[in-house]
Every structure is written in structure tokens, then in C-alpha cells.
Amino acid sequence: MTAKPQPLHEQGLLRQTLAGTRFVKIAGPVGDWIVFYDAADAITLTEKRVIALCDRVGGVGARGVVLIAPAQDSSSGTTPQSRIEAWHADGAPAHNMTEPARAATCGLAVLNKISVEETSHHIFESNFGPITTVYTPSYIGVDIGQWAFTEPNTAEAAGSDVLVMAAGLTDPRPGLSVHIQTNHVTIAVESVHELETIDLEQQPSLEPPPTMPTSTSFVVPQDPLMDEQMGQLRLRSYTENRNDHDLASAAAAATVAFQTWSGLKQLKIWNVATEHGDIVVQMHEKQRLSTFAKLSTAFFGTL
């Protein structure tokens, strides 16, 4: 999401209030982030400041802002070392912390706060509970929690619980609803060509209509389906609220759905190709999931 360009006086106010503040711009499959490392816990970000920062004309330009500061809780050996807050480009606080935590972990690496050559695990404090990440030289992983079928009885009996129609399809298709942080419906299509002809500028229709915010994803297996013991899928996703940055959890939900349909329970790692880059989904015990993505440093800057 891109916010409206801000008036010049607001851009000038931003430069005054945050003058000299260093940042790093991080880019990945779910957009770009402005990341601040605030060791002194001195940076204050307001809605107007975030909008001005994310303005792609007069500001730095990004889909969101992440602020890393020292953790406030220090009561145990597993205590987070850092606290993160995040905002969307429209100034609204981010509630889904998966991508902010991923961007923050990348930020720690490129700012030399952690080793860029070694694997390391991190726990971030947030307003929504602790977020666990893993840094590797190739990918950055985030524990996104447990999954569950939205309609368990129907899902287990029929493998679907909803009919989905989208522009570009000739008939409705069965979909499977999986809850991971929010609700995701996955629909299998017959070929890559059919996947690419679906018009996701238009919102797909679901029957019965969802009672909660829901993303809708269409998936097809890659050829080959398995490569070096890793499953291979291709995904396109529609999200009504573009602020949610939930492509990673949509990819994870699609993996759960496809594994349910195919019976390939032995495959614990899947590579999901999206229009914005690959997301690797790892399936753990007790229905826990992690998602991994490659991030890159766009540039360093000072306000």
C-alpha cells in the first residue's frame, strides 16, 4: 500500500524531528520496510511521521516501518533481547508481526548486531506477544504459530468447506479454509496457465461468505513436485486488506491444504513460488509452522 504524498511542511517537520537518524531499507517478498535500530530507545514515531517516511515521492518510500529497541522484560533466560513495533504506510500499527520480525532480523544482521555468517535464533518482544525468528545466511525464518482447519469436520471429511469463484475461471472450485493468524482459503487449479489467467484485481467470491477477514489463494504443483526432498508449489493470492502482509501465512496455509489433498505427509519442507519471490514453509510437530524468505538490503540512509 502506498500512502498519499505528504505536504511539504510535513516533510520538513519530519526532517527536523528525526534529523540525523540512521535507517536501513529492507526488501523481500512481502514488500519493503524502513528499519530503525534505536539502542537508546529515543525514537518516537507518530502516524504522520510514518506516513511521511513511507511516502514514495517526498519521503524514503516503503510499505511499512519497523522500529527495533531494547526489550523491556528481563525476567528469564529466554527473555527477548529486543522489542519491535511496526506500522503500515498509512500510519496504522501493524498487527501481523511476521514480516516486521523478519525485516528486523535482517536489519540486525546488516547493521552488524548479529553475525551475518552464522545461524542464530532470536526472540523479539512485541505488543502481540513474543516473536521467534532464525537468521541464516540464505533465509530468515519466522515461527508463525499453529494452524487449524477453520471447519474441522467438513475439512477432514471432504477436503473442502467453501466454493470459490474468481474472474478467469469457468466454474466455481472447492476451497479449504485454514486458520494461521487469520483465515486463509486455498483453491487448487489445474495448470500454471490457468493459475496465471485468474484476474486477482477482482475479489473472488466465496460461498458461504466468510465471517472473518480471509485471504484467497490459488495453488498448483510445480513440475517436478519434489526437488531434493522439498515440495514445490506455485501460488497466487488475493488479500482484501493489503496492509496485512500475510503472504507468508497464505503460503503456509496453501501448503497445509495441498498436503491434505495429496497425502504427502512425509514432506516437511515446501518451496512456494509467488509473484513476489519464494517462501519456504517448514512443518513442525503439533501443527506448528515456520516460514522462510530471502531479504535484501536496498540501501542505508540518514534522515
C-alpha positions as CSV (number, residue, x, y, z in Angstrom):
1,M,0.0,0.0,0.0
2,T,1.3,3.5,-0.9
3,A,0.2,6.5,1.2
4,K,-0.8,9.8,-0.4
5,P,2.1,12.2,-0.9
6,Q,2.5,14.4,2.1
7,P,2.5,18.2,2.1
8,L,6.0,19.9,2.1
9,H,5.6,21.3,5.6
10,E,5.1,17.7,7.0
11,Q,8.2,16.5,5.1
12,G,10.1,19.4,6.7
13,L,8.8,18.6,10.1
14,L,9.9,15.0,9.6
15,R,13.4,16.1,8.8
16,Q,13.5,18.3,11.9
17,T,12.2,15.8,14.4
18,L,14.2,12.8,13.1
19,A,17.2,14.6,11.6
20,G,20.4,12.6,11.7
21,T,18.5,9.3,12.4
22,R,20.0,6.3,10.6
23,F,17.9,3.6,8.9
24,V,18.2,0.7,6.6
25,K,15.8,-0.1,3.8
26,I,15.0,-3.9,3.6
27,A,13.2,-5.5,0.7
28,G,11.6,-9.0,0.4
29,P,8.7,-11.0,-1.0
30,V,6.1,-9.0,1.1
31,G,7.4,-5.5,0.2
32,D,10.0,-3.1,1.5
33,W,10.5,-1.8,5.1
34,I,12.3,1.1,6.7
35,V,14.1,-0.3,9.7
36,F,15.4,1.8,12.6
37,Y,17.7,0.4,15.3
38,D,17.1,2.5,18.4
39,A,19.6,1.3,21.0
40,A,18.8,4.4,23.2
41,D,15.0,3.9,22.9
42,A,14.7,7.5,22.0
43,I,12.8,7.5,18.6
44,T,9.1,8.4,18.7
45,L,7.1,7.5,15.6
46,T,3.7,9.0,15.1
47,E,1.1,8.3,12.4
48,K,2.1,11.4,10.5
49,R,5.8,10.6,10.7
50,V,5.3,7.1,9.4
51,I,3.2,8.3,6.5
52,A,5.8,10.9,5.6
53,L,8.6,8.3,5.8
54,C,6.7,5.9,3.6
55,D,5.8,8.5,1.0
56,R,7.5,7.3,-2.2
57,V,7.6,10.9,-3.6
58,G,8.8,13.1,-0.8
59,G,9.9,10.5,1.8
60,V,12.1,7.4,1.9
61,G,9.3,5.3,0.4
62,A,8.3,1.9,1.8
63,R,5.3,-0.3,2.6
64,G,6.0,0.0,6.3
65,V,8.3,1.0,9.1
66,V,9.9,-1.2,11.8
67,L,11.4,0.1,15.0
68,I,13.9,-2.1,17.0
69,A,14.5,-1.0,20.6
70,P,15.8,-2.7,23.8
71,A,13.4,-5.2,25.3
72,Q,11.6,-4.1,28.5
73,D,11.1,-7.5,30.1
74,S,14.3,-9.1,31.7
75,S,12.9,-11.7,34.0
76,S,14.1,-15.0,32.5
77,G,16.8,-16.7,30.4
78,T,14.6,-16.8,27.4
79,T,13.8,-13.1,27.6
80,P,13.7,-11.2,24.3
81,Q,16.8,-9.1,23.7
82,S,14.9,-6.6,21.5
83,R,11.4,-5.1,21.2
84,I,9.8,-4.4,17.8
85,E,7.0,-2.1,16.8
86,A,5.8,-1.7,13.2
87,W,3.4,0.5,11.1
88,H,1.9,0.3,7.7
89,A,2.4,3.0,5.1
90,D,-0.9,4.6,6.1
91,G,0.4,5.1,9.6
92,A,-1.7,2.3,11.1
93,P,0.0,0.0,13.6
94,A,0.8,-3.5,12.2
95,H,-0.9,-6.3,13.9
96,N,0.6,-9.2,12.0
97,M,4.3,-9.1,13.1
98,T,5.6,-11.9,10.9
99,E,7.2,-9.7,8.2
100,P,8.3,-6.9,10.6
101,A,10.1,-9.5,12.7
102,R,11.7,-10.9,9.5
103,A,12.8,-7.4,8.5
104,A,14.1,-6.7,12.0
105,T,16.2,-9.8,12.0
106,C,17.7,-8.8,8.6
107,G,18.3,-5.4,10.0
108,L,20.2,-6.7,13.0
109,A,22.4,-8.6,10.5
110,V,23.2,-5.9,8.0
111,L,23.8,-3.4,10.9
112,N,26.3,-6.0,12.3
113,K,24.4,-6.5,15.6
114,I,24.5,-10.3,14.8
115,S,26.8,-12.4,12.7
116,V,25.9,-12.4,9.0
117,E,27.8,-15.7,8.5
118,E,26.3,-17.9,11.3
119,T,22.9,-19.2,12.0
120,S,21.3,-17.6,15.1
121,H,17.9,-17.6,16.9
122,H,16.1,-14.5,18.2
123,I,13.1,-13.7,20.3
124,F,11.5,-10.3,19.8
125,E,9.1,-8.7,22.3
126,S,6.0,-7.1,20.7
127,N,2.6,-5.7,21.7
128,F,1.2,-9.1,20.5
129,G,3.5,-11.4,22.3
130,P,7.0,-12.8,21.6
131,I,8.0,-13.5,18.0
132,T,10.7,-16.1,17.4
133,T,13.0,-15.9,14.3
134,V,16.0,-17.7,12.9
135,Y,18.7,-16.0,10.9
136,T,20.7,-18.0,8.3
137,P,23.0,-16.6,5.6
138,S,20.4,-17.7,3.0
139,Y,17.0,-17.2,4.5
140,I,15.3,-15.6,7.5
141,G,12.7,-17.7,9.3
142,V,9.7,-16.8,11.5
143,D,7.7,-19.1,13.7
144,I,4.1,-18.2,12.7
145,G,2.4,-20.4,15.2
146,Q,-0.1,-23.3,14.9
147,W,-2.5,-24.0,12.1
148,A,-6.1,-25.4,12.4
149,F,-8.8,-26.1,10.0
150,T,-11.4,-23.4,10.2
151,E,-14.2,-26.0,9.8
152,P,-12.5,-29.2,11.1
153,N,-15.4,-31.7,10.5
154,T,-16.0,-30.6,6.9
155,A,-12.4,-30.3,6.1
156,E,-11.4,-33.7,7.3
157,A,-14.4,-35.4,5.6
158,A,-14.4,-33.6,2.3
159,G,-11.1,-31.8,2.0
160,S,-13.0,-28.6,1.3
161,D,-15.5,-26.3,3.1
162,V,-16.2,-23.5,0.6
163,L,-16.9,-22.9,-3.1
164,V,-14.9,-20.2,-4.7
165,M,-15.4,-18.3,-8.0
166,A,-12.9,-15.9,-9.5
167,A,-12.7,-13.9,-12.7
168,G,-10.9,-16.0,-15.2
169,L,-12.3,-19.3,-14.0
170,T,-15.1,-21.0,-15.9
171,D,-16.8,-22.6,-12.9
172,P,-16.6,-22.5,-9.0
173,R,-13.9,-24.5,-7.3
174,P,-13.8,-26.1,-3.9
175,G,-11.6,-24.4,-1.4
176,L,-10.1,-25.4,2.0
177,S,-10.1,-22.9,4.9
178,V,-7.1,-23.0,7.2
179,H,-6.6,-20.6,10.1
180,I,-3.0,-19.3,10.6
181,Q,-3.0,-16.0,12.4
182,T,-6.1,-15.2,10.2
183,N,-8.3,-17.2,7.9
184,H,-6.9,-18.4,4.5
185,V,-8.8,-20.2,1.8
186,T,-6.8,-22.3,-0.7
187,I,-8.1,-23.5,-4.1
188,A,-6.3,-26.0,-6.4
189,V,-6.2,-25.2,-10.1
190,E,-5.3,-27.5,-13.0
191,S,-2.3,-25.8,-14.5
192,V,0.1,-22.9,-14.4
193,H,-1.7,-21.4,-17.3
194,E,-5.0,-21.5,-15.5
195,L,-3.3,-20.0,-12.4
196,E,-2.0,-17.1,-14.5
197,T,-5.3,-16.3,-16.2
198,I,-7.1,-15.7,-12.9
199,D,-7.8,-12.0,-12.5
200,L,-6.9,-11.1,-8.9
201,E,-7.6,-7.4,-9.4
202,Q,-11.2,-8.5,-8.8
203,Q,-12.2,-10.1,-5.4
204,P,-13.1,-13.8,-5.6
205,S,-16.5,-14.7,-4.2
206,L,-16.8,-17.4,-1.5
207,E,-19.9,-19.5,-0.7
208,P,-20.7,-19.5,2.1
209,P,-19.3,-16.0,2.7
210,P,-16.6,-15.8,5.3
211,T,-17.4,-14.4,8.7
212,M,-13.9,-13.1,9.3
213,P,-11.1,-11.4,7.3
214,T,-10.0,-14.0,4.7
215,S,-7.3,-14.3,2.1
216,T,-7.9,-16.3,-1.0
217,S,-5.1,-18.2,-2.7
218,F,-4.9,-20.4,-5.8
219,V,-2.2,-23.1,-6.0
220,V,-0.8,-25.6,-8.4
221,P,2.0,-28.1,-8.0
222,Q,5.3,-27.4,-9.8
223,D,7.0,-29.8,-12.2
224,P,8.7,-31.7,-10.6
225,L,6.6,-31.8,-7.5
226,M,9.6,-32.7,-5.4
227,D,13.1,-31.4,-5.7
228,E,15.8,-32.6,-3.2
229,Q,13.1,-33.8,-0.8
230,M,11.4,-30.4,-0.9
231,G,7.8,-30.0,-2.2
232,Q,7.3,-27.4,-4.9
233,L,4.2,-25.3,-5.3
234,R,3.2,-22.1,-7.2
235,L,0.8,-19.6,-5.6
236,R,-1.2,-16.5,-6.4
237,S,-3.1,-14.8,-3.6
238,Y,-5.8,-12.2,-3.1
239,T,-5.9,-10.3,0.2
240,E,-8.8,-7.9,0.8
241,N,-6.7,-5.8,3.3
242,R,-3.4,-5.2,1.5
243,N,-2.0,-4.0,4.8
244,D,-1.9,-7.4,6.3
245,H,1.4,-8.5,4.7
246,D,0.2,-12.1,5.2
247,L,1.6,-13.7,2.0
248,A,3.8,-16.0,4.1
249,S,0.9,-17.3,6.2
250,A,-1.1,-17.7,3.0
251,A,1.7,-19.8,1.5
252,A,1.8,-21.8,4.7
253,A,-2.0,-22.4,4.5
254,A,-1.7,-23.5,0.9
255,T,1.0,-25.9,1.9
256,V,-1.3,-27.4,4.6
257,A,-4.2,-27.6,2.1
258,F,-2.1,-29.3,-0.6
259,Q,-0.6,-31.7,1.8
260,T,-4.1,-32.6,3.0
261,W,-5.3,-33.2,-0.6
262,S,-2.2,-35.1,-1.7
263,G,-1.5,-37.1,1.4
264,L,2.2,-36.3,1.2
265,K,2.7,-36.1,5.0
266,Q,6.3,-37.1,4.8
267,L,7.3,-33.8,3.1
268,K,8.1,-31.3,5.9
269,I,9.6,-28.6,3.8
270,W,7.9,-26.9,0.8
271,N,9.1,-24.1,-1.5
272,V,6.2,-21.9,-2.5
273,A,6.8,-19.7,-5.6
274,T,4.9,-16.5,-5.6
275,E,4.8,-13.4,-7.8
276,H,7.0,-11.6,-5.3
277,G,9.6,-14.3,-4.5
278,D,9.9,-17.7,-3.0
279,I,8.6,-18.6,0.5
280,V,9.8,-21.8,2.2
281,V,7.4,-23.4,4.6
282,Q,8.6,-25.8,7.3
283,M,6.1,-28.0,9.1
284,H,6.9,-28.9,12.7
285,E,5.3,-31.1,15.4
286,K,1.9,-30.1,16.9
287,Q,0.9,-28.3,13.8
288,R,3.4,-25.5,14.2
289,L,4.8,-23.8,11.1
290,S,7.7,-21.6,10.2
291,T,8.2,-19.5,7.0
292,F,11.5,-18.6,5.5
293,A,12.2,-15.9,2.9
294,K,15.2,-14.1,1.4
295,L,15.5,-10.5,2.2
296,S,17.9,-7.9,0.7
297,T,19.3,-4.6,1.7
298,A,18.0,-1.9,-0.6
299,F,20.2,0.9,0.9
300,F,21.3,2.6,4.1
301,G,20.4,6.2,4.8
302,T,20.3,9.1,7.3
303,L,17.3,11.4,7.6
